Each structure stands twice: as C-alpha cells, then as structure tokens.
Amino acid sequence: MKEKALLAYCGIYCGDCLGSTGVIADAAKDFMMVLENYKFDGTAKCVFTKELKDYDRFSKMLKFMSGLKCSQPCRQREDSAVSCPIRECCKEREFYACYECSDFEICEKLHSFMKGLHAEACVKNLKEIKEIGLDAWIRKGKRHHYWDETED
C-alpha cells in the first residue's frame, strides 16, 4: 500500500499536506500571474500609494509562497538540509512512526517541534492509528489537520 509511505513519522499525512498538494504554491503563482498580466505594481504605486505602500514586500512574500511545495514526502527525505528530530528518533528506535512509542502523547520532542501548528493533529492521528491500525486508518481516509481545528 503506497499510501503508507505518505505517513510522516510524526503522524502528519503528507498526501494531504499543503506542501505536498501544492495548493498554496499554485494559488500564489496564479495570483502573481494575474498581478503581472495587469501590471498591478503600477496601480499599487500610483493609485493606492498609501494602502499598498509595502507592495514590493508583498510581492517578495508571494514569490516565496509560490515555492512552498515539497518535492517528496517526509519519509523519503534523507537530506541533511531538512533536520527533523522526530524522524531521527523514530529511525533510531526503529519505529515506523511515533504511534509505536508508548510516550508519544506526552513526548516533549513531538510537542515542541510541532508546537503551534501540527501538534494536536499529529497526536489525534497517532492515537487513531494506534487504536485501529495503520492500514485501517489509511483506508478510512479521515485524517486530522491543523487547519480543521477550531480555536477555543
């Protein structure tokens, strides 16, 4: 089952990730093309001088966002440029993912590395995988993502 390879060690499913799907990168590229086609930089400088005074900065950020696309899932990344303490821990302990560890729910490494973005979604996914098994979790197709979570 090739979908198993899309499970990152931390419990994120790379097949759904914004970097893997490229949804943000593609939208940013499309928006950049619209702005360029209509030479909107001129409009920003001449018509909305006050409101869009930071337009050049915005353009740089949009260009950066257009590159936010992963070339391969986390599990397949072996480059040292992307250091992941969770991947290193799992590989060292010969775990397929954190769900094989009895302490993943309280793991400081997992929570500190994923803090503020993925931590809750990771733990929810890992708990479910531990409960029903990886194959069943993959077949179920319902995964937790940080963008689905509501703030209290």
Backbone torsions as a table, in degrees:
resi	resn	phi	psi	omega
1	MET	NA	107.1	-175.2
2	LYS	-67.5	-21.0	179.1
3	GLU	-63.1	-25.9	177.9
4	LYS	-59.4	-35.6	-178.9
5	ALA	-68.0	-13.7	179.4
6	LEU	-89.2	-3.4	174.7
7	LEU	-83.0	118.8	175.2
8	ALA	-74.5	159.3	-178.0
9	TYR	-56.4	-32.4	-175.3
10	CYS	-82.2	-11.1	-179.3
11	GLY	107.6	-3.4	174.2
12	ILE	-76.3	141.6	177.1
13	TYR	-98.5	106.7	-174.9
14	CYS	-58.5	-27.4	179.7
15	GLY	-64.0	-20.6	178.9
16	ASP	-103.3	-13.4	-172.2
17	CYS	-62.4	144.0	179.7
18	LEU	-60.9	-32.4	178.4
19	GLY	-72.4	-34.8	-179.9
20	SER	-77.0	-43.6	-179.8
21	THR	-73.3	-26.4	179.7
22	GLY	76.2	13.5	-175.3
23	VAL	-60.1	-41.2	179.4
24	ILE	-71.0	-47.3	-179.7
25	ALA	-59.5	-45.0	-179.2
26	ASP	-65.5	-42.2	178.9
27	ALA	-64.1	-40.2	178.9
28	ALA	-64.8	-42.4	177.8
29	LYS	-62.1	-45.1	179.5
30	ASP	-61.9	-43.5	-180.0
31	PHE	-64.8	-41.0	177.1
32	MET	-59.3	-41.9	179.6
33	MET	-63.0	-42.2	178.2
34	VAL	-61.9	-47.8	-179.7
35	LEU	-61.0	-41.9	179.3
36	GLU	-68.7	-42.9	-179.6
37	ASN	-60.1	-34.2	-179.4
38	TYR	-99.5	10.7	178.5
39	LYS	46.1	49.4	-174.8
40	PHE	-66.3	-21.0	177.2
41	ASP	-58.5	-36.5	176.6
42	GLY	-66.3	-41.1	177.6
43	THR	-63.1	-42.9	-179.9
44	ALA	-61.4	-40.7	-176.7
45	LYS	-77.3	-30.7	-173.9
46	CYS	-101.5	-36.4	-173.2
47	VAL	-99.2	-43.4	-176.4
48	PHE	-113.3	51.3	-174.0
49	THR	-58.1	-41.6	-178.6
50	LYS	-75.9	-50.7	-175.2
51	GLU	-67.1	-33.2	-176.9
52	LEU	-115.8	34.7	-178.9
53	LYS	-61.4	-24.2	179.3
54	ASP	-101.2	27.4	-176.0
55	TYR	-60.0	-38.8	178.9
56	ASP	-61.6	-40.5	177.8
57	ARG	-64.6	-43.7	177.3
58	PHE	-58.7	-43.1	179.8
59	SER	-61.3	-40.7	178.1
60	LYS	-64.5	-40.7	178.2
61	MET	-65.9	-40.4	179.4
62	LEU	-63.9	-40.1	177.3
63	LYS	-63.3	-42.6	176.8
64	PHE	-59.7	-47.1	-178.3
65	MET	-63.2	-28.4	179.4
66	SER	-68.6	-13.6	177.9
67	GLY	-100.8	5.2	-177.5
68	LEU	-80.8	71.8	-179.2
69	LYS	-140.4	128.6	179.3
70	CYS	-81.0	140.1	178.7
71	SER	-83.6	-21.6	179.1
72	GLN	-158.1	157.5	-179.6
73	PRO	-62.4	157.3	-178.8
74	CYS	-53.1	-42.3	-176.2
75	ARG	-61.9	-29.4	-178.1
76	GLN	-89.6	-9.6	-179.8
77	ARG	-79.7	119.0	178.0
78	GLU	-118.5	5.3	-178.0
79	ASP	-72.4	147.1	-179.6
80	SER	-79.7	-9.3	179.9
81	ALA	-68.0	-27.9	179.4
82	VAL	-111.1	93.4	-178.7
83	SER	-82.6	128.8	179.3
84	CYS	-133.6	108.1	-179.3
85	PRO	-64.0	-25.9	179.7
86	ILE	-71.6	-45.1	176.8
87	ARG	-60.1	-45.6	-179.0
88	GLU	-60.8	-42.1	179.7
89	CYS	-64.0	-47.4	-179.3
90	CYS	-62.8	-42.3	-179.4
91	LYS	-66.2	-40.7	179.7
92	GLU	-62.6	-37.7	-177.9
93	ARG	-93.0	2.2	179.8
94	GLU	58.8	41.5	175.2
95	PHE	-98.0	143.6	174.1
96	TYR	-69.5	-38.8	176.7
97	ALA	-160.0	173.4	-175.4
98	CYS	-59.8	-22.7	-178.5
99	TYR	-61.6	-18.4	178.5
100	GLU	-80.5	-9.9	179.1
101	CYS	-93.6	135.6	-178.5
102	SER	-73.0	-13.2	-176.3
103	ASP	-108.5	13.3	-173.5
104	PHE	-61.3	-30.7	-178.4
105	GLU	-67.2	-26.7	-179.3
106	ILE	-115.0	10.5	-175.6
107	CYS	-66.4	118.6	179.3
108	GLU	-65.1	-36.6	179.8
109	LYS	-61.3	-48.4	179.8
110	LEU	-63.6	-48.6	-176.5
111	HIS	-69.1	-38.3	-179.1
112	SER	-73.9	-36.4	-179.7
113	PHE	-71.5	-36.4	-176.5
114	MET	-98.3	2.8	-175.5
115	LYS	-52.9	136.7	174.8
116	GLY	81.1	-3.4	-178.1
117	LEU	-139.5	-68.0	-170.9
118	HIS	-107.0	-11.8	-167.4
119	ALA	-51.8	-51.7	-178.1
120	GLU	-63.0	-43.7	-179.8
121	ALA	-64.0	-40.9	178.5
122	CYS	-59.8	-49.6	-177.6
123	VAL	-62.9	-41.9	178.1
124	LYS	-60.6	-45.8	178.4
125	ASN	-62.4	-46.4	-178.1
126	LEU	-62.4	-40.7	177.9
127	LYS	-62.3	-43.4	-179.1
128	GLU	-67.3	-41.1	178.2
129	ILE	-61.5	-43.8	180.0
130	LYS	-62.4	-37.2	-177.1
131	GLU	-74.3	-45.9	-173.7
132	ILE	-109.3	-8.8	-179.1
133	GLY	93.8	151.1	-175.8
134	LEU	-63.0	-45.9	-179.1
135	ASP	-60.0	-45.5	179.7
136	ALA	-65.2	-39.2	179.3
137	TRP	-63.2	-42.9	178.7
138	ILE	-63.4	-47.0	-179.6
139	ARG	-63.0	-36.2	-179.1
140	LYS	-60.4	-39.3	175.0
141	GLY	77.1	-4.7	178.1
142	LYS	-98.1	116.3	-178.8
143	ARG	-122.7	157.0	178.0
144	HIS	-91.2	139.2	178.3
145	HIS	-134.2	148.6	-179.5
146	TYR	-63.6	-27.7	-178.4
147	TRP	-76.8	-10.5	175.9
148	ASP	-90.5	-13.8	-175.0
149	GLU	-79.2	143.6	177.1
150	THR	-100.7	146.5	178.2
151	GLU	-85.3	142.2	179.7
152	ASP	-80.9	NA	NA
